Amino acid sequence: MPPDPDRQSRRVNVRTPEVMERVQAEVAKHYQSSIVEKVRARDGVLTIGNTTIRLARQFGFCYGVERAIDLAYASRRVFPDNRIFLIGEIIHNPEVNRQLEAMNIVSLPWKEMDGQYDDLTPEDVVIVPAFGAPISFMDKVESRGCRTVDTTCGDVMKVWKRVRGFARDGVTSIIHGKADHEETRATASRAAGDDGKGHYLIVLTLADVDYVCDYILNGGDSESFRARFNGAMSEGFNPDRDLVQVGVANQTTMLKSETEEIQRRIREVITRRDGHADNFLVFDTICGATQERQDALFELLKHTMNLLLVVGGYNSSNTTHLVEIGEKELPTFFIRSAECIVSLEEIVHYDLHRKEEISAYSAAFSTDEHVVVGITAGASCPSNLIEEAILKVFELRGIEASAVHAA
């Protein structure tokens, strides 16, 4: 069926009471954990024999992730016979995305549009993920007349509102984030402004920020600047023109302390250049759930532990930052599921520095003495995966699942 050019994208509300009652029961069946809830009720500590599990006070699904999953499940309930598509992944967790695939929700490319977008029809349903999607993708879906179910997180939309305001006022957005991350790409498209003439620059590391600060203060070679930030800046970006007035925003899942340090450095250099900070704007856009999980891990790390397990998808930004916090203090293993805990001697985990999954020996885990294992998880990790990790740790330490349930 050819698209009707007069029929724009139709946002649909699938959160009707009768649908959500069934959906929430289904989601709970897939992702909740009685063991996790019981350990939480024990102040996050469970000791059996010579093994103790310590859970962070805040971990796992946040409200935005729960809402996105609920809406995706509800979409299939409301449209049982329609083709349903999803721009990229609903969240960064392979277990959740596998469940959606089993419901015949088809993932569309999110980095570049291809012919699948041209084949969309007004009868199709397109789900926008929790990260949001760039304006160009939304315009394409709208041009095809599709029904849309928008699960974009409210915290992400707050950032969009801020960078749109920067663009409207002629202020360049400096975005702390990963240039190839879905959320940052979506935010950058809004930072271009409603007329597409606004400017943005994406920085990831403190080294990036120091380079920008040096240019703000001392100038430099604009071509070298553009080469360094190729793919991480707005079209036609001119550092001599576009770094006069700047406003800082961020991908909502970045490390809070690092974003704050970026803000401090840019404010300081603007003040040194101008004699005042009037040309520097900032707005705290770290999402509350990300901050809570980071703060909870800092609290957990005050306790003596032998090792830390961080459970979640390897492409999850907020989970990655939990790993960065943990590995500064004790042996930390970034695992996607309990299957990665192969034995007392071997844990398969993702190495952030080598950017690959590796197998490592954990002497701390295999000792006969009392072992304390800390566990946390990012905002996109369901409780059932955390439960499986808890059970696997106890199993390898010689404690059966029945004993864990009884405890």
N, C-alpha and C positions, 0 to 999 in steps of 0.2 A: 504494500500500500504506500503510495507516495505521500510525503509529508504535506500538510496543509499550511501554506505560508502565512495564513492569517490566524493560525492557532498556536499560541505561545505555550511555553512550558507550563505545565499545570502541577503545582505543588499540592500533594495530597496529604491529608491527615489520617494516618492509620492507627492512631492511638485511641480507638474507641474502647469503652469499658469492657465490652464482651470479648473483644479481640485480645486486649492486654491481659485479662485474667488467664486466658489459655496460654498466651505467649510467656508470661512470667513463670508459670508453672513449668513450661518446657525449658526455659532458660535455666531455671533453678535445678532441674533434673540434670542438665548437661554440665553445669559449671559450679554449683555450690558444694560445700563440704561440711559435713557434721563434725569431723575431727578438727578442722581448722577453727570452727566456731567454739568448740569445747576448749581448745588450747587458748584461744583468745580470752575466754571466760576465766581461765586460770592465770591471768596476767601475762599470757604469752609464753609460759614456761611449762614444759612437760619433761619429767625425769622418770625413766624406767631403768632399773639396774644401773649400769655404769655409763649411761648415755642420757644427755640432756639436750632437748631442742629449745631454742629461744627464738620466738618470732618477733619481728619488729611490730610496734604498736599500730602502724599504718602500712598497708601493703595491698597489692592486688587491685581489682577493679575499682575505678572511681565512678562517680555519678555519670560523667560524660560518656564513658565507655559502656556502662550498663544501658544507658539510654540508646546509644547507637546500635547495640546488639538487639535490644528490644524492638527497635524500629525495623531492623533488617528482618527479624523473625516475623514481625507483624506484617511486613510487606508480602511475604509469601502467603500468609493467612488471608489477607484481604484480596490478593490477586493470585488465586491458586492456579489459574490456567494461562496467565500472561507470561511472556518472556520478562525476566527480571535481570538487570545488569547492575554491576557495582563498579564505580570508578576506582580502580586499584584494589586496595584491601580495606575492610571496614575498620580494623585496628591492626597493630603489629603483633599479632599472635597467630602462629600457624594452626593451633588447635581450633580456634574460633573460625578462622577462614576456611578450614577444612569442613567444619559443620555447615557453613553457608554453601560451599560447593556441593555438599550432599543434598542440599535443598534446591539444587539447580539454579543457584544465583551465580551468574557468570561474571567473572572479573574482566573488566576492560583495561587496556593500557592506560597508565597515568602519567608517564613521562612524555609521550608523544601520542597524538591522536592518529589512528589508522582507519582503514576502510570499515571497520566494525561500527564506528560512529556514523558513517554515511548510511549504513544499513538500518539504523534505528528508525522506528515508526511510532506514530501517535499511540499505538496500542501497547508499546513497551513501557516498562517501569525502570527508571534509573535511580539507584541509591547513591547519594553523595556521602562519602565516608566521614568519620569523626574529624579528620584533619581538614575537611573542606576540599575544594578543588579550585584551580585557577579560573579566572573569569572566562578565558577562551573556551574552556571545556564546558562551562555552564551555558555560554552562548550557543555552543554547538548543539547541546542537548535541547535547548530551547528552540533552536531553529528546526529541529526534527519533530517538535510538538509532543515530546514524551511526557508522561507523568513522572514527577520526581518526588523522592522521599529524601529530605535533607536531614542528615544526622550530625551536621557540623557542631562541634562542641561550642558551648556558649563562651568559654574563655578564649577560644580562637577568634570568635566573631568580635570580641572586645578589642583584640589586637587590630583586626581589620578596620574597625571604627577609628582607632587612633591613627593608623598610618594613612587612612583616607583623609583625615583631618590635617596631617602633616602636608600631604600633597596639595590640598586645597589652599594651605597657607604658604606654599612655596618652600617648605622645609623638606630636606632630604632625609629619608628614613635610613638609619643604619640598623640593620636587622642582625641580631646575634642568633645564628642558626646554621643549619647544614643546607647548603645551596641545592642539594639534590634530594632534600626531604619534601614529602608531599605538602606538609603544613607550610613550610617556608616558601615553597613555590606559590602556594595559594595566597599567602600573605603578601609576597612580592608583587603579585598581579594587582592587588588592591592598593599597594603603595605607589603604583603608577598613576593613581587618581582616576576620577571618573572620566577625564578627558584623555587619559593615557600619556600625559605630558609630565607627570611627577617623576621623581628620581629616588632610587634606593641603592644601597650597597649592602651586601651580605658578608659578615665577618664570622669566622668560626673560632679562631684561636687568639690568644693574647698577642702572639707574634703578628697576626693580621692587624690587630688593633694598634700595636706599636708602629707598624708601617704607616697606617692611616694617620695616626697622631703626628708622626714626623713630617708627613706631607702637609698636614694642616698648619703646622708651625713653620716649616722651612721651605715648603714647596718641593718641586722635584720634576722628574720626567713623566709627563702625563701618559705617554705611550707605555712606559714600563709599568705604571700604575694599572692601566687598563689590561695589560697582559697578565698581571698577577691576579686580578679579580675577574678574568674572563669567565663568563657564565654566572657571575655572582653580582651583577650590577644591571641597572636599567639601560635600555637602548640609548645610545648617545651620551652616556655618562661622561661628564667633564669634571675631573677632580678640582680644577682651578675655580670652576664656577659653582659646583654642586656640594662643596664642603664648607660653604660659608655659614649657612644655617642648617643644623642637623638635629634630628630627634632620634632617640634610641628606642627600639622595640625588640622583641625577641620571639623566637620559636618558644612556645609555652612550656616545653619540656626540657629546656636547657638547665645546666647546673646553676642554681641561684647565685652562689658565691662568685662564680665566674662572670655572670651577667652584671652583677653589682660592681665588680672590678672594672669591667669594660666601661660602664657608665662613669665611674670615678675618673678613669684615665682620659676619656674624651672630654668630660666637663673641665678637667684641669687644663688640658691643652687649649681648649676654646677660651678659657679665662686668661691664660697666658698670652694668647694671640690678641684678644680684643680688650683685655683689661676688665672684663666682666663676663658673666655667663648667660647674657640675654639671648645669645644665638644657640643655646643648648637647651633642648627639651627632653624630658624623660617621663616615662609612664611605666609603672611596675606591671609587667604583663606575664610574669611567671604564674602558671596556673596553681590554684590552691592545693590541688591533689598532689602535684609534683613536689611542691614545697613541703607538704606534710610528710610525704614518703622519704624525702631527703632528711628532714629534721628527725623523723623516727629512726632512721638508720644511724644518725649521729648519736642518738640516745642509746640505741642497741650496742653500739661500739664502746660504750663506757663499761660494759660488762666484759669479763674475761671469757674468751671463746677460743676454740682451737682452729676453727675455719668458718667461712661464711659461704653460703649458697645463695646466689641471686638467680631467681627463676624468671624466665621470660623469653620473648622472641629476640633473636640476635639483631634485628633491624629496628628494635624499639629504642628510641632516643632516651626516654625517661629511665628505662631500665639500665641502659649503658652508663648513665651518670651515677646510678647506685653502685655499679661495679667500680667505677673510678673512685668513689668515696671509700668503698670497702678495701680495695687492694692497697691503699696507703697504710692500712692498719694491721692486716692479717691475711693469711692465705685466702683468696677469694676466687670462687669458681662460678662462672656465668654459664648456666645450663638452660637448655630449652625445655627439658622434661626430666623425669626421674630416670629415664632410660640412659641418661648420660652418666649416672652413678653406676659404673660397671661393676666395681668391686671395692673392697676396702682399700685396695692399692691404686685403683685407676678411676679417674674422673675425666670424662670427655667434656671439654668446655670451650667457650669461644674466647680467644685471646684478642683483646682490643688492640694491642700493639702490632701483632702480626696480621690482624684482620682475617683470621681463619680459625676453624675448630681444630683443637689439638687434644692429645691425650696426655694427662699428667699424673704423676705419682703423688699421693697425698699421705705423707708419713703421719700427719696429725690425726688422720681419720682411722688408721689401722692399728693404733696402739691398744693394748689391753687395759690401759688405765682409763679413768673417767674422761669422757670426751664431751665437750659442749659445742654443738653445731648451731650457728645462727642462720636464720632463713629470712629473706625478704623477697619482694617481687615488685615489678613495675605496675603501673596503672592499667596495663593491658593484659595482665596475667590472671586467669581464672583460678578460683580457690581449689578446684579439683586437681589441678596440676601441682599446687602446693601440698595438698594432701598426699598425693602420690610420692612426692619427694620425702615427706615426713615418714611415710610407711617404709620407703626404700632404705632410708638411713637406719631405722630401727631393725629392719629385716637383716641387713648386712651386719649389724651389731648383735645378731642372735636373738632378736625379740620379735615374736610373731605379731601379725596384724590384730589378732584377737586380743592380745595383751594391750595393744595400743587403744583399741576401742573400749576395753574394760577400764583402762586407766582414766 
